[in-house]
Amino acid sequence: MSIRKNMSVRSSKPTPILQINHKNWMKNFDPVTVEDLAVNNKKIQDIYDWIKSNIGKNDGEILLLTGPVGCGKTITVRIIAAKHNIKVTEWITPLDIEMPTEYGDYEFKEKQSTKFLDFILNAANFTSLLDNNSTKLVLVEDLPNTFLRTPAEFTDVLHQYKQRAKSPIVFICSESHSDSKNTAANLFTPSVKEQFKIHHIILNAVSATGLKAALKRVSEIISKKHTTMYNKPTAELIDCVVNSSAGSYQSMETDVVIEKEPKGKKTTNSKKKQPSSRFVSLGKDQTVSILHGVGRVLNPKFIESENGSKRLTHPPKDIIDQFLSQPSSFINFLEENYLSHFSLIDHVANAALGLSDADFMLAEWREKILQEYGLYTSVAGLMIANKAPVSAWNPVRGPKTMKIQYPSPKEMPLLEQNYLYKGKILVADYQTYYKIIDKT
């Protein structure tokens, strides 16, 4: 009787199954100590020295930390702070939504700049009764969009913080090739950094050696905790992921986890795929891989089957699998080079339509799946539209960054008075393209 009871108790506890797509899955591989970071040791030391020299000074010192996306800026600050028992309070921009009252009208909505200033001052000056930790650090990575529209408000916030705050603050900005989205360049101008004595530390993309060391750590965690469900990544797979990550620690972690197949999963020989097949074609030189990808898109080749039907030698799906971690960069290369590969204007019109749709999808940053859809739309649109490609050799040019040139107060009256300009954007576009055309 007791044996049956024990058996029933043991069988009532199912073994937990970890899923890759669970929201907390990647937390298993987060760096815990300074030694786990894939960041240059000198940069880690620079950040540590700044924090150590400014903690406890009762002065609102400011640090600007910039670098590519995924190079380890935020995690480095958090790990250093945790090691030395420094409380980090981070600003998260709230949703700017108006809610009606019970009478149908809208309540007064406080400006985001005012909310931001109140938050960082409270975080810097007041200690919570729950933790009683007097060593504090304010972290800002998600700046309110209102500062990009009115940089003068941000300058006023820095002035208030410098005068009233008692704890240091760290601003983290990711580099962007778009002038409109480059927060560091637009808000932290040389004059602003000099005025408020802002210390600036620049982090580079993670080196291949650092990425490989971090991946080996991920592999060890998998082998110790998750071998019942997932295969341990091989050395070949690790090398392939390092070559395709483009210096991003985040994309590297995601790729190595997704590519593993669960143990015991049976597949037929016809559909069996090598785990690292997505990355093998990339090689060690990222520039060469992009050039090969651009060539396959802009010079599509077809294979004719026995029944007379045609199919692409390199299907769009196989091409986009190589550039999912950097869709915008690859599309920029296509937009820069596609015109010289087309021989008919009708084909150009169809290609431009596909690229426009792709740009629209990539601009929707709230839906990650649209990045893949936009990349597929641009690649497939160009390959299908180019029915008569130019056979001549065309060198691949790198994408150019267009710098928006805003009209000066003296130039504003020269614009057409009867045209309805919708704010600054259309005026900026008009002025920018006008100067380019005038030079040619």
NUNUDREN-928778 format. One line per field, with one value per residue (C-alpha): residue number from 1; residue in one letter; x, y, z. Coordinates in steps of 0.5 Angstrom, whole numbers, plus 500, padded with zeros to 3 digits. Layout:
# NUNUDREN-928778
n = c(NUM	...);
res = c(A	...);
xx = c(X	...);
yy = c(Y	...);
zz = c(Z	...);
//
This chain:
# NUNUDREN-928778
n = c(1	2	3	4	5	6	7	8	9	10	11	12	13	14	15	16	17	18	19	20	21	22	23	24	25	26	27	28	29	30	31	32	33	34	35	36	37	38	39	40	41	42	43	44	45	46	47	48	49	50	51	52	53	54	55	56	57	58	59	60	61	62	63	64	65	66	67	68	69	70	71	72	73	74	75	76	77	78	79	80	81	82	83	84	85	86	87	88	89	90	91	92	93	94	95	96	97	98	99	100	101	102	103	104	105	106	107	108	109	110	111	112	113	114	115	116	117	118	119	120	121	122	123	124	125	126	127	128	129	130	131	132	133	134	135	136	137	138	139	140	141	142	143	144	145	146	147	148	149	150	151	152	153	154	155	156	157	158	159	160	161	162	163	164	165	166	167	168	169	170	171	172	173	174	175	176	177	178	179	180	181	182	183	184	185	186	187	188	189	190	191	192	193	194	195	196	197	198	199	200	201	202	203	204	205	206	207	208	209	210	211	212	213	214	215	216	217	218	219	220	221	222	223	224	225	226	227	228	229	230	231	232	233	234	235	236	237	238	239	240	241	242	243	244	245	246	247	248	249	250	251	252	253	254	255	256	257	258	259	260	261	262	263	264	265	266	267	268	269	270	271	272	273	274	275	276	277	278	279	280	281	282	283	284	285	286	287	288	289	290	291	292	293	294	295	296	297	298	299	300	301	302	303	304	305	306	307	308	309	310	311	312	313	314	315	316	317	318	319	320	321	322	323	324	325	326	327	328	329	330	331	332	333	334	335	336	337	338	339	340	341	342	343	344	345	346	347	348	349	350	351	352	353	354	355	356	357	358	359	360	361	362	363	364	365	366	367	368	369	370	371	372	373	374	375	376	377	378	379	380	381	382	383	384	385	386	387	388	389	390	391	392	393	394	395	396	397	398	399	400	401	402	403	404	405	406	407	408	409	410	411	412	413	414	415	416	417	418	419	420	421	422	423	424	425	426	427	428	429	430	431	432	433	434	435	436	437	438	439	440);
res = c(M	S	I	R	K	N	M	S	V	R	S	S	K	P	T	P	I	L	Q	I	N	H	K	N	W	M	K	N	F	D	P	V	T	V	E	D	L	A	V	N	N	K	K	I	Q	D	I	Y	D	W	I	K	S	N	I	G	K	N	D	G	E	I	L	L	L	T	G	P	V	G	C	G	K	T	I	T	V	R	I	I	A	A	K	H	N	I	K	V	T	E	W	I	T	P	L	D	I	E	M	P	T	E	Y	G	D	Y	E	F	K	E	K	Q	S	T	K	F	L	D	F	I	L	N	A	A	N	F	T	S	L	L	D	N	N	S	T	K	L	V	L	V	E	D	L	P	N	T	F	L	R	T	P	A	E	F	T	D	V	L	H	Q	Y	K	Q	R	A	K	S	P	I	V	F	I	C	S	E	S	H	S	D	S	K	N	T	A	A	N	L	F	T	P	S	V	K	E	Q	F	K	I	H	H	I	I	L	N	A	V	S	A	T	G	L	K	A	A	L	K	R	V	S	E	I	I	S	K	K	H	T	T	M	Y	N	K	P	T	A	E	L	I	D	C	V	V	N	S	S	A	G	S	Y	Q	S	M	E	T	D	V	V	I	E	K	E	P	K	G	K	K	T	T	N	S	K	K	K	Q	P	S	S	R	F	V	S	L	G	K	D	Q	T	V	S	I	L	H	G	V	G	R	V	L	N	P	K	F	I	E	S	E	N	G	S	K	R	L	T	H	P	P	K	D	I	I	D	Q	F	L	S	Q	P	S	S	F	I	N	F	L	E	E	N	Y	L	S	H	F	S	L	I	D	H	V	A	N	A	A	L	G	L	S	D	A	D	F	M	L	A	E	W	R	E	K	I	L	Q	E	Y	G	L	Y	T	S	V	A	G	L	M	I	A	N	K	A	P	V	S	A	W	N	P	V	R	G	P	K	T	M	K	I	Q	Y	P	S	P	K	E	M	P	L	L	E	Q	N	Y	L	Y	K	G	K	I	L	V	A	D	Y	Q	T	Y	Y	K	I	I	D	K	T);
xx = c(500	505	509	504	503	510	510	504	507	513	509	505	511	513	520	520	522	526	523	528	522	521	522	527	531	537	537	541	547	547	554	555	562	567	571	565	564	566	569	576	579	582	575	572	577	576	568	570	575	570	565	570	572	565	561	560	562	555	556	552	558	556	558	557	558	557	558	555	549	550	557	556	555	549	551	558	556	551	556	561	556	553	560	561	554	552	545	543	536	534	529	524	520	513	508	505	498	492	486	479	476	469	467	469	475	482	486	492	498	505	511	516	522	519	517	524	528	524	525	533	533	529	533	540	538	533	535	529	527	527	535	538	544	547	551	547	548	543	542	539	539	532	531	525	523	522	529	531	525	528	535	534	530	535	541	536	535	543	544	539	542	549	546	542	544	548	549	553	549	551	548	548	547	548	551	547	548	542	543	536	537	544	542	549	551	544	544	551	555	562	560	555	560	565	560	558	564	561	566	566	568	567	566	568	565	566	573	572	577	572	566	569	570	563	561	565	562	555	557	559	552	549	553	552	544	541	544	537	534	539	545	552	554	560	567	565	558	562	567	561	557	563	564	557	555	558	561	554	554	546	546	551	548	541	544	548	542	537	541	542	537	533	536	532	529	528	528	528	534	531	530	536	540	547	546	552	549	546	553	558	557	559	566	571	570	564	565	566	560	556	559	557	550	549	552	547	541	543	545	540	541	536	536	531	528	526	519	521	520	525	527	533	540	540	533	531	530	537	540	536	538	545	543	538	542	544	538	538	546	544	538	543	548	542	539	546	548	541	540	546	544	537	537	529	525	519	524	527	520	518	524	524	517	519	525	520	516	522	524	517	517	524	522	516	521	516	515	521	518	518	525	525	519	523	529	525	521	527	531	525	523	529	531	524	524	530	528	534	540	546	551	557	561	559	563	559	559	558	552	553	550	546	547	540	542	536	535	538	533	535	534	527	524	527	522	516	510	504	507	504	510	509	514	521	522	519	523	529	528	527	533	538	536	536	543	545	542	545	552	551);
yy = c(500	505	503	505	511	513	511	516	522	521	521	527	532	533	534	542	543	549	552	557	562	563	570	568	563	568	570	563	566	573	575	575	577	582	576	574	580	580	587	590	590	597	600	596	599	606	605	602	608	613	610	609	616	619	615	619	626	629	632	630	628	625	619	618	611	610	604	599	595	589	591	590	597	596	590	592	598	593	588	593	597	590	588	594	594	600	601	602	606	606	611	607	612	611	610	617	615	620	617	620	621	619	625	624	630	629	630	635	631	632	633	628	632	634	627	625	631	629	622	622	628	623	617	621	625	620	613	608	606	598	598	603	604	611	609	610	611	613	610	613	608	610	618	621	622	630	631	629	634	640	639	645	642	636	642	645	638	637	644	642	635	638	643	639	632	628	622	621	619	615	616	610	611	606	608	609	611	615	622	623	617	618	621	622	626	630	631	631	636	638	644	641	636	641	646	640	636	630	624	620	613	609	602	598	592	586	582	575	573	576	573	566	566	568	563	558	560	559	552	550	552	548	542	543	545	543	537	533	538	541	539	542	547	544	548	549	552	557	559	560	564	568	570	572	576	582	584	584	580	579	576	572	569	568	565	559	557	557	553	547	541	538	531	525	529	524	527	524	524	529	534	534	540	541	546	551	551	558	561	557	561	567	566	570	576	580	585	579	576	582	583	576	577	583	580	574	579	584	578	573	566	561	554	550	544	538	540	547	551	556	557	561	558	562	563	569	565	562	569	573	567	570	577	577	580	586	587	595	594	589	593	600	596	594	601	604	599	596	601	600	592	594	595	597	602	598	593	599	601	594	594	601	599	593	597	602	597	594	601	602	595	596	603	599	597	595	588	585	580	585	586	579	581	587	584	578	583	587	581	577	584	586	578	578	585	584	580	583	584	588	583	588	588	593	594	594	601	602	606	613	617	623	629	633	640	644	651	657	663	667	661	660	666	663	657	657	661	657	650	647	644	640	642	641	634	636	643	639	634	640	643	637	635	642	642	636	637	644	641	636);
zz = c(500	502	496	491	495	494	487	486	489	485	478	480	479	472	470	468	461	459	452	448	447	454	456	461	457	455	463	464	460	463	465	473	474	471	468	464	460	453	454	453	460	459	458	464	468	465	467	474	475	474	478	484	483	483	488	495	492	493	486	480	475	468	464	457	455	447	443	438	440	444	446	453	455	460	463	464	469	472	474	477	481	484	485	490	493	489	488	480	479	471	468	463	459	460	455	453	453	455	459	459	466	468	465	459	459	459	465	465	463	465	460	459	461	467	469	467	471	477	477	476	482	487	485	486	492	496	499	500	507	504	502	506	501	501	495	489	481	476	469	463	457	454	453	452	445	446	448	440	438	443	445	449	454	455	456	462	465	465	468	474	475	476	481	485	484	489	486	479	473	467	460	455	448	442	436	429	422	422	424	426	431	433	440	442	437	437	445	447	443	444	447	452	454	455	459	464	464	461	461	455	454	447	447	441	438	442	439	436	442	447	443	443	450	452	447	451	457	454	452	459	462	457	458	466	466	460	456	458	452	448	445	447	441	437	436	429	431	436	430	425	430	432	425	423	430	427	434	438	444	444	437	438	444	440	434	438	442	437	432	437	436	442	443	441	436	430	423	416	412	406	411	416	416	419	425	423	415	416	418	414	408	411	412	416	413	414	408	403	405	404	397	396	398	394	388	389	389	384	379	380	376	375	374	369	371	366	366	363	370	373	380	383	384	391	394	397	404	404	403	408	413	413	414	420	425	421	416	415	413	408	405	405	400	396	395	394	388	385	379	375	375	372	364	364	367	369	372	376	378	381	385	388	390	394	397	399	403	406	409	412	415	418	421	425	431	436	432	431	426	421	421	417	413	411	409	405	401	399	397	393	390	387	385	381	379	375	369	365	369	366	364	365	371	377	383	389	393	400	403	404	410	408	412	413	412	415	412	416	418	412	407	410	406	399	400	396	400	397	399	405	409	414	420	420	416	409	409	411	406	401	403	403	396	393	395	392	386	385	386	380);
//
